[in-house]
Amino acid sequence: MSVLPDTLTELRLDIPPQIHQESWQHSQSASTPTAQWNIYLNQVCLNTVLPWLQAEQAPEATAWSGAVPLLGELVRGTAIALGNQRLILIPDKTLDTSELQVPQEWIDSPDWAGDYYLGVQVDPDDLWVRVWGYTTHEQLKTSGRYDADQRVYSLDAEQLVQDLSVLWVVRQLNPTEQTQAEIAPLPPLPVAQAENLLQRLANPAVLQPRLEIPFPLWAALLSNRDWRQQLGRSRRTDSSAAISPTRTIANLSQWLQNRFDDSWQALETLLGSEAEPAFNLRRSVDLSGLALRRAKLLRLPDQDALLMVAVEPDTDGRIGIRAQVRPLNSTLCLPERLSLTLLLPTGEAVQSVQSRDQDNVIQLKRFKCPPDTQFSLQVAIANTVITEDFVV
């Protein structure tokens, strides 16, 4: 491996062809093009910089235990452990090195935060990486610009130390240097809520899972190694499955305009003459029309069922919603312990009902939502979980 100094302060390393090939092949099963590049960049960066670091500066350096290849599916960046300190490598293939952009996960998550942050430029064509500057967690947190939309901290190149050798001198001469700013603890994440979030975010149609839910929930999810690995694996598995379904969001305001997705059908289409007794919604005294009703067929392990949803405008501008599950065959009962749950976008369960022995229907309490509200209905039994997403 050669070191090619373009300037007196620059570190540039050749990417071994084998590392390039293995990293590229490993990235091909990613769920999105962005995740594919993140996986490639993370792996090339780590496997090129770490051997140089071990040989030249810090024999004790090791890859951070959380820096598994699946990490790139979720966030850009990787990490190296140096004793009780951590180097965060932020790779990018852009030619623009005017600023360092660090994902919030590496700054505001107590389990992920590092001491030093290295900007690394990657050239996948000519096969080299260039470490063009570094800074500390404290400087990023106190002087960096925070972009709430993209959830990144940015620092101009002029504020970074460009000579990487300074880092080793500082660590040797001032081992107690204050490198980290204070980090607020993350809220606890209940297991049931985490499982709901994992099921929702595993869908490859969610292009940027890190921006899909509030940061404290996302960071709490990633701080758990098992959940982090499960999410990385499930997104890649789902994206490579030839018959993997893509979840769509049903727009209930459009239902009120008689516009429906093909997967939601009229009860009469599915049940014929059994439609009325199957889902008998009483007419509200405050409304002039009956509720609009649609159903979706659910393929459960032992029998088919229907998820049925009815909507009606309310006088306060909100939309009233009812939801129930019943067997497709009206002569059968629902399997015992089948659950129907109303979920917020955060994965939190608002209400839930579970079938008992001999139940032929389960139904949530009627609820109302203002415009632009998002929620999900989840039907689950044993290891089978089906989630339908809605927006008002």
Sequence and secondary structure as in RCSB ss.txt:
>XXXX:A:sequence
MSVLPDTLTELRLDIPPQIHQESWQHSQSASTPTAQWNIYLNQVCLNTVLPWLQAEQAPEATAWSGAVPLLGELV
RGTAIALGNQRLILIPDKTLDTSELQVPQEWIDSPDWAGDYYLGVQVDPDDLWVRVWGYTTHEQLKTSGRYDADQ
RVYSLDAEQLVQDLSVLWVVRQLNPTEQTQAEIAPLPPLPVAQAENLLQRLANPAVLQPRLEIPFPLWAALLSNR
DWRQQLGRSRRTDSSAAISPTRTIANLSQWLQNRFDDSWQALETLLGSEAEPAFNLRRSVDLSGLALRRAKLLRL
PDQDALLMVAVEPDTDGRIGIRAQVRPLNSTLCLPERLSLTLLLPTGEAVQSVQSRDQDNVIQLKRFKCPPDTQF
SLQVAIANTVITEDFVV
>XXXX:A:secstr
  B  SSTT EEEE  HHHHHHHHHHHTT SSHHHHHHHHHHHHHHHHHHHHHHHHT TT EE TT  GGGGGT 
S EEEEETTEEEEEEEE  S  SEEEEETHHHH TTT  SEEEEEEEETTTTEEEEEEEEEHHHHHHHSEEETTT
TEEEEEGGGSB  THHHHHHHHH TT              HHHHHHHHHHHT TT S GGGTS HHHHHHHHHSH
HHHHHHHHHHHHHHH TT     EEEHHHHTTT   TTSB HHHHHGGGHHHHS     TT SS  EEEEEEEE 
SSSEEEEEEEEEE TTS EEEEEEEEESSTTS   TT EEEEE TTS EEEEEE  TT S EE   EEE TT EE
EEEEEETTEEEEEEEE 
